């Protein structure tokens, strides 16, 4: 119970110094009372080929979305193609649980705001600017008015409200996003189906004001990770079964790339979006994605064949193998995982025979 109280204290303030103190209190409680054995600190490995230049783009934790500035990347391939993995196997994965696990989740869709490689929220994206007010209890997003969905429909503030309400209806929504959205004033009433809309979301033209009933220090992180979805295409679909909707066979976003050709379970090609509101200085025109899950058994094979320009994994075996491939560079990146082994710290049923 005490640990639960200490964890809750980390979420009770938007003040960074107070958050640090709360997290340190959690760590002291764990160190004093929990018996566990640290196993290892998890690393991620980024793989890049000598056929691409990131031109100052940063490397970070690719399990999340951050500013890669892919529109500024250049490739020596004459067709403007770059190769990666993580292409869809049965469908393009929606963002309910893992909003940035696959590259297509980042480049087909946009978020309201950007985050840097350390996942610190930075500038606006779909929002041209934003502000935090009322001691962290209110967010104001001023949206761009020059954004279109890949089918030509105009992006509006209604898409923002729709996305929040739609995601709240999806079972198994990531706990970070769930807490951000249900903490909005009227969020719980909406979940309980007492209201048609969340009362704490107010739209005035291109201005979206979100007022919180309960402080959520992760709100900006959430809006830098979970993208906005098209109301005009998903508004009549059931969020409970959303992943099975035909939309996720050929998704329509607002991002810098759009779906070109997809052969599920084989490969997909994304085309640069000529109507994107940011033009960029690079020459990458297409992204070829070999179909794979998070763990790609063909990563080394494709790297050896010269068909892998940018990807990542957490596999030491992959990193060791790819490092030996001419023209490939392996860069280790710290991610927020330390594996530990807990010893008899959690209740369980007695093993009676």
FENDA-V266126 format. One record per pair of residues at least 12 apart in sequence whose ideal C-beta (glycine too) atoms are under 10 Angstrom apart, sorted by sequence separation. I is the first residue (numbers start at 1). J is the second residue. If there is no record, write none. Layout:
BEGIN
I|J, I|J
END
This chain:
BEGIN
9|21, 10|22, 57|69, 70|82, 92|104, 93|105, 99|111, 112|124, 113|125, 114|126, 127|139, 129|141, 130|142, 143|155, 147|159, 186|198, 187|199, 198|210, 199|211, 200|212, 233|245, 250|262, 257|269, 258|270, 259|271, 260|272, 272|284, 290|302, 296|308, 299|311, 318|330, 319|331, 9|22, 10|23, 46|59, 56|69, 57|70, 92|105, 111|124, 112|125, 113|126, 114|127, 127|140, 128|141, 129|142, 130|143, 143|156, 164|177, 167|180, 168|181, 178|191, 185|198, 186|199, 187|200, 198|211, 200|213, 210|223, 229|242, 233|246, 234|247, 249|262, 257|270, 258|271, 272|285, 299|312, 300|313, 319|332, 8|22, 9|23, 10|24, 46|60, 54|68, 55|69, 57|71, 88|102, 95|109, 111|125, 112|126, 113|127, 127|141, 128|142, 129|143, 143|157, 167|181, 168|182, 184|198, 185|199, 186|200, 187|201, 199|213, 233|247, 234|248, 256|270, 257|271, 258|272, 271|285, 272|286, 299|313, 308|322, 7|22, 10|25, 44|59, 46|61, 54|69, 57|72, 86|101, 87|102, 94|109, 100|115, 110|125, 111|126, 112|127, 126|141, 127|142, 128|143, 129|144, 142|157, 184|199, 185|200, 186|201, 249|264, 255|270, 257|272, 258|273, 270|285, 271|286, 272|287, 296|311, 300|315, 303|318, 6|22, 7|23, 9|25, 10|26, 44|60, 46|62, 54|70, 56|72, 57|73, 86|102, 87|103, 88|104, 92|108, 95|111, 110|126, 111|127, 113|129, 127|143, 128|144, 141|157, 143|159, 164|180, 165|181, 168|184, 182|198, 184|200, 185|201, 256|272, 257|273, 258|274, 270|286, 271|287, 296|312, 299|315, 316|332, 6|23, 9|26, 44|61, 45|62, 55|72, 56|73, 85|102, 86|103, 87|104, 109|126, 110|127, 113|130, 124|141, 126|143, 127|144, 128|145, 143|160, 164|181, 181|198, 183|200, 184|201, 185|202, 230|247, 234|251, 256|273, 258|275, 269|286, 270|287, 290|307, 296|313, 300|317, 304|321, 308|325, 313|330, 6|24, 7|25, 8|26, 44|62, 52|70, 54|72, 55|73, 84|102, 85|103, 86|104, 112|130, 124|142, 126|144, 128|146, 163|181, 164|182, 229|247, 233|251, 234|252, 250|268, 255|273, 258|276, 269|287, 270|288, 290|308, 294|312, 295|313, 297|315, 299|317, 300|318, 303|321, 304|322, 309|327, 312|330, 6|25, 7|26, 44|63, 53|72, 54|73, 55|74, 84|103, 86|105, 100|119, 124|143, 125|144, 128|147, 141|160, 165|184, 168|187, 181|200, 233|252, 254|273, 257|276, 268|287, 269|288, 270|289, 288|307, 292|311, 294|313, 295|314, 296|315, 299|318, 300|319, 303|322, 306|325, 308|327, 309|328, 312|331, 5|25, 6|26, 53|73, 54|74, 84|104, 124|144, 164|184, 168|188, 181|201, 232|252, 253|273, 256|276, 268|288, 269|289, 288|308, 294|314, 295|315, 299|319, 300|320, 301|321, 302|322, 303|323, 304|324, 305|325, 306|326, 308|328, 5|26, 6|27, 52|73, 53|74, 82|103, 126|147, 169|190, 230|251, 254|275, 255|276, 256|277, 267|288, 268|289, 288|309, 290|311, 292|313, 294|315, 297|318, 300|321, 303|324, 304|325, 306|327, 312|333, 314|335, 3|25, 6|28, 7|29, 52|74, 53|75, 125|147, 165|187, 168|190, 169|191, 229|251, 230|252, 254|276, 256|278, 267|289, 268|290, 287|309, 289|311, 296|318, 299|321, 300|322, 303|325, 304|326, 306|328, 2|25, 3|26, 6|29, 51|74, 52|75, 53|76, 164|187, 168|191, 187|210, 229|252, 230|253, 254|277, 256|279, 267|290, 268|291, 287|310, 295|318, 299|322, 302|325, 303|326, 312|335, 314|337, 5|29, 6|30, 51|75, 52|76, 62|86, 169|193, 189|213, 229|253, 230|254, 256|280, 266|290, 267|291, 300|324, 303|327, 304|328, 51|76, 52|77, 165|190, 185|210, 186|211, 187|212, 188|213, 228|253, 229|254, 261|286, 266|291, 267|292, 284|309, 300|325, 303|328, 3|29, 49|75, 50|76, 51|77, 113|139, 164|190, 165|191, 184|210, 185|211, 187|213, 188|214, 227|253, 228|254, 260|286, 265|291, 284|310, 2|29, 3|30, 49|76, 112|139, 183|210, 184|211, 185|212, 186|213, 187|214, 227|254, 257|284, 260|287, 261|288, 262|289, 264|291, 265|292, 303|330, 49|77, 113|141, 184|212, 185|213, 227|255, 256|284, 257|285, 260|288, 263|291, 300|328, 112|141, 126|155, 181|210, 183|212, 184|213, 185|214, 257|286, 262|291, 3|33, 51|81, 52|82, 65|95, 168|198, 180|210, 183|213, 184|214, 257|287, 2|33, 3|34, 51|82, 52|83, 112|143, 165|196, 182|213, 183|214, 51|83, 165|197, 180|212, 182|214, 183|215, 184|216, 49|82, 70|103, 126|159, 127|160, 164|197, 165|198, 183|216, 49|83, 64|98, 65|99, 66|100, 110|144, 126|160, 164|198, 182|216, 63|98, 64|99, 65|100, 68|103, 162|197, 179|214, 181|216, 183|218, 184|219, 63|99, 64|100, 65|101, 70|106, 71|107, 161|197, 164|200, 165|201, 180|216, 183|219, 47|84, 63|100, 64|101, 70|107, 110|147, 161|198, 164|201, 179|216, 180|217, 47|85, 62|100, 63|101, 65|103, 68|106, 179|217, 180|218, 181|219, 61|100, 62|101, 63|102, 67|106, 68|107, 179|218, 180|219, 183|222, 62|102, 65|105, 66|106, 161|201, 176|216, 179|219, 180|220, 62|103, 65|106, 109|150, 139|180, 160|201, 161|202, 177|218, 180|221, 181|222, 64|106, 65|107, 108|150, 161|203, 176|218, 180|222, 160|203, 175|218, 176|219, 179|222, 180|223, 62|106, 65|109, 157|201, 164|208, 177|221, 178|222, 65|110, 69|114, 110|155, 139|184, 157|202, 158|203, 176|221, 177|222, 180|225, 181|226, 65|111, 137|183, 157|203, 164|210, 176|222, 177|223, 180|226, 67|114, 138|185, 156|203, 157|204, 161|208, 66|114, 67|115, 112|160, 137|185, 157|205, 160|208, 174|222, 177|225, 65|114, 66|115, 67|116, 68|117, 156|205, 157|206, 159|208, 161|210, 176|225, 177|226, 65|115, 66|116, 67|117, 156|206, 157|207, 158|208, 160|210, 176|226, 64|115, 66|117, 112|163, 155|206, 157|208, 174|225, 66|118, 156|208, 174|226, 64|117, 66|119, 173|226, 65|119, 66|120, 109|163, 60|115, 62|117, 64|119, 67|122, 167|222, 60|116, 61|117, 66|122, 67|123, 60|117, 61|118, 58|116, 59|117, 60|118, 61|119, 67|125, 164|222, 58|117, 60|119, 164|223, 167|226, 57|117, 58|118, 65|125, 143|203, 145|205, 139|200, 145|206, 138|200, 140|202, 143|205, 144|206, 164|226, 167|229, 137|200, 142|205, 143|206, 160|223, 163|226, 166|229, 140|204, 142|206, 143|207, 163|227, 164|228, 141|206, 142|207, 143|208, 163|228, 164|229, 166|231, 141|207, 142|208, 162|228, 163|229, 165|231, 173|239, 140|207, 141|208, 142|209, 161|228, 162|229, 163|230, 95|163, 140|208, 141|209, 160|228, 162|230, 163|231, 166|234, 170|238, 171|239, 139|208, 140|209, 141|210, 159|228, 160|229, 162|231, 166|235, 169|238, 170|239, 171|240, 96|166, 139|209, 140|210, 159|229, 161|231, 162|232, 169|239, 170|240, 171|241, 96|167, 138|209, 139|210, 140|211, 157|228, 159|230, 160|231, 163|234, 166|237, 168|239, 169|240, 170|241, 171|242, 95|167, 138|210, 139|211, 156|228, 159|231, 162|234, 167|239, 170|242, 94|167, 97|170, 137|210, 138|211, 139|212, 155|228, 158|231, 159|232, 162|235, 166|239, 169|242, 170|243, 96|170, 137|211, 138|212, 158|232, 159|233, 165|239, 95|170, 96|171, 97|172, 99|174, 137|212, 155|230, 156|231, 159|234, 167|242, 94|170, 96|172, 97|173, 98|174, 133|209, 136|212, 137|213, 155|231, 156|232, 159|235, 166|242, 96|173, 97|174, 99|176, 134|211, 135|212, 137|214, 139|216, 153|230, 155|232, 158|235, 95|173, 96|174, 97|175, 99|177, 128|206, 130|208, 131|209, 133|211, 134|212, 137|215, 153|231, 154|232, 95|174, 127|206, 136|215, 137|216, 149|228, 151|230, 153|232, 97|177, 127|207, 135|215, 136|216, 139|219, 149|229, 150|230, 153|233, 96|177, 127|208, 134|215, 136|217, 138|219, 139|220, 147|228, 149|230, 151|232, 95|177, 96|178, 137|219, 141|223, 149|231, 151|233, 136|219, 149|232, 136|220, 139|223, 149|233, 143|228, 132|219, 132|220, 130|220, 130|223, 159|254, 112|208, 127|223, 126|223, 121|219, 122|220, 125|223, 155|253, 121|220, 124|223, 125|224, 153|252, 155|254, 120|220, 121|221, 150|250, 152|252, 120|221, 121|222, 123|224, 126|227, 127|228, 150|251, 151|252, 153|254, 119|221, 121|223, 122|224, 125|227, 126|228, 150|252, 151|253, 121|224, 125|228, 149|252, 150|253, 120|224, 121|225, 149|253, 150|254, 115|220, 119|224, 149|254, 150|255, 115|221, 119|225, 148|254, 149|255, 113|220, 147|254, 150|257, 151|258, 112|220, 113|221, 115|223, 116|224, 150|258, 113|222, 115|224, 149|258, 150|259, 112|222, 113|223, 114|224, 115|225, 144|254, 111|222, 112|223, 113|224, 111|223, 112|224, 113|225, 111|224, 111|225, 112|226, 111|226, 112|227, 111|227, 112|228, 109|226, 110|227, 111|228, 14|132, 109|227, 110|228, 106|225, 108|227, 109|228, 15|135, 105|225, 109|229, 14|135, 15|136, 106|227, 109|230, 150|271, 13|135, 14|136, 105|227, 155|277, 13|136, 14|137, 99|222, 150|273, 152|275, 100|224, 99|224, 100|225, 148|273, 150|275, 99|225, 100|226, 149|275, 150|276, 98|225, 99|226, 100|227, 148|275, 99|227, 126|254, 147|275, 148|276, 125|254, 146|275, 147|276, 148|277, 95|225, 96|226, 125|255, 146|276, 147|277, 95|226, 146|277, 95|227, 145|277, 94|227, 144|277, 95|229, 94|229, 94|234, 109|251, 96|239, 108|251, 109|252, 110|253, 111|254, 108|252, 109|253, 110|254, 111|255, 94|239, 108|253, 109|254, 110|255, 96|242, 97|243, 105|251, 107|253, 108|254, 109|255, 110|256, 96|243, 104|251, 106|253, 108|255, 109|256, 94|242, 105|253, 107|255, 108|256, 109|257, 94|243, 104|253, 106|255, 107|256, 108|257, 128|277, 93|243, 105|255, 106|256, 107|257, 108|258, 92|243, 94|245, 104|255, 106|257, 107|258, 108|259, 126|277, 91|243, 125|277, 90|243, 91|244, 94|247, 104|257, 125|278, 90|244, 91|245, 94|248, 103|257, 91|246, 92|247, 93|248, 104|259, 91|247, 92|248, 64|221, 67|224, 91|248, 92|249, 94|251, 66|224, 90|248, 91|249, 92|250, 93|251, 104|262, 65|224, 66|225, 90|249, 91|250, 92|251, 64|224, 65|225, 88|248, 91|251, 64|225, 65|226, 88|249, 92|253, 65|227, 88|250, 108|270, 88|251, 107|270, 104|268, 107|272, 108|273, 104|270, 107|273, 110|276, 92|259, 103|270, 110|277, 11|179, 110|278, 92|262, 88|259, 91|262, 11|183, 92|264, 91|264, 88|262, 90|264, 87|262, 88|263, 89|264, 90|265, 87|263, 88|264, 89|265, 92|268, 87|264, 88|265, 89|266, 87|265, 88|266, 87|266, 88|267, 87|267, 88|268, 107|287, 87|268, 85|267, 86|268, 87|269, 87|270, 104|287, 83|267, 103|287, 70|255, 71|256, 104|289, 70|256, 71|257, 84|270, 103|289, 69|256, 70|257, 102|289, 68|256, 81|269, 82|270, 102|292, 80|271, 102|293, 80|272, 101|293, 102|294, 101|294, 22|217, 98|294, 19|217, 18|217, 82|282, 87|287, 93|293, 14|215, 16|217, 71|272, 87|288, 88|289, 90|291, 12|214, 13|215, 14|216, 15|217, 70|272, 71|273, 80|282, 82|284, 87|289, 89|291, 11|214, 12|215, 14|217, 80|283, 81|284, 82|285, 83|286, 84|287, 85|288, 86|289, 87|290, 88|291, 89|292, 11|215, 13|217, 80|284, 81|285, 82|286, 83|287, 84|288, 85|289, 86|290, 87|291, 88|292, 89|293, 11|216, 12|217, 14|219, 71|276, 78|283, 80|285, 81|286, 82|287, 83|288, 84|289, 85|290, 86|291, 87|292, 11|217, 14|220, 72|278, 77|283, 79|285, 80|286, 81|287, 82|288, 83|289, 84|290, 85|291, 86|292, 87|293, 10|217, 11|218, 71|278, 72|279, 73|280, 74|281, 75|282, 76|283, 77|284, 79|286, 80|287, 81|288, 82|289, 83|290, 85|292, 86|293, 103|310, 71|279, 72|280, 73|281, 74|282, 75|283, 77|285, 84|292, 85|293, 86|294, 103|311, 69|278, 71|280, 72|281, 73|282, 74|283, 75|284, 77|286, 79|288, 85|294, 87|296, 103|312, 70|280, 71|281, 72|282, 73|283, 74|284, 75|285, 85|295, 86|296, 69|280, 71|282, 72|283, 73|284, 75|286, 77|288, 85|296, 69|281, 70|282, 71|283, 72|284, 84|296, 69|282, 71|284, 85|298, 70|284, 85|299, 117|333, 118|334, 70|287, 85|302, 119|336, 84|302, 85|303, 83|302, 83|303, 83|305, 85|307, 83|306, 84|307, 85|308, 83|307, 84|308, 55|280, 57|282, 83|308, 84|309, 85|310, 86|311, 55|281, 81|307, 82|308, 83|309, 84|310, 85|311, 86|312, 55|282, 82|309, 83|310, 84|311, 85|312, 54|282, 81|309, 82|310, 83|311, 84|312, 85|313, 53|282, 77|306, 52|282, 53|283, 63|294, 52|284, 77|309, 76|309, 75|309, 75|310, 73|309, 73|310, 70|310, 68|310, 62|310, 62|311, 63|312, 62|312, 59|310, 61|312, 62|313, 63|314, 47|299, 60|312, 62|314, 47|300, 57|310, 59|312, 49|303, 51|306, 47|303, 54|310, 49|306, 51|308, 52|309, 49|307, 51|309, 52|310, 49|308, 50|309, 51|310, 48|308, 49|309, 47|308, 48|309, 49|310, 47|309, 48|310, 49|311, 47|310, 48|311, 46|310, 47|311, 48|312, 46|311, 47|312, 45|311, 46|312, 47|313, 45|312, 46|313, 44|312, 45|313, 44|313, 45|314, 44|314, 45|315, 43|314, 44|315, 45|316, 47|318, 62|333, 64|335, 42|314, 47|319, 59|331, 61|333, 63|335, 64|336, 43|316, 45|318, 46|319, 49|322, 59|332, 60|333, 61|334, 62|335, 63|336, 45|319, 48|322, 59|333, 60|334, 61|335, 63|337, 44|319, 45|320, 47|322, 58|333, 60|335, 61|336, 43|319, 47|323, 49|325, 50|326, 51|327, 61|337, 45|322, 49|326, 50|327, 51|328, 45|323, 47|325, 49|327, 50|328, 48|327, 49|328, 50|329, 48|328, 49|329, 47|328, 48|329, 47|329, 48|330, 46|329, 47|330, 48|331, 46|330, 47|331, 45|330, 46|331, 45|331, 46|332, 44|331, 45|332, 46|333, 44|332, 45|333, 43|332, 44|333, 43|333, 44|334, 43|334, 44|335, 42|334, 43|335, 41|334, 42|335, 44|337, 41|335, 42|336, 43|337, 41|336, 42|337, 41|337, 42|338, 40|337, 41|338, 42|339, 40|338, 41|339, 39|338, 40|339, 38|338, 39|339, 40|340, 38|339, 39|340, 37|339, 38|340, 39|341, 37|340, 38|341, 36|340, 37|341, 36|341, 37|342, 34|340, 35|341, 36|342, 37|343, 35|342, 36|343, 34|342, 35|343, 34|343, 35|344, 36|345, 30|340, 35|345, 34|345, 33|345, 30|345
END
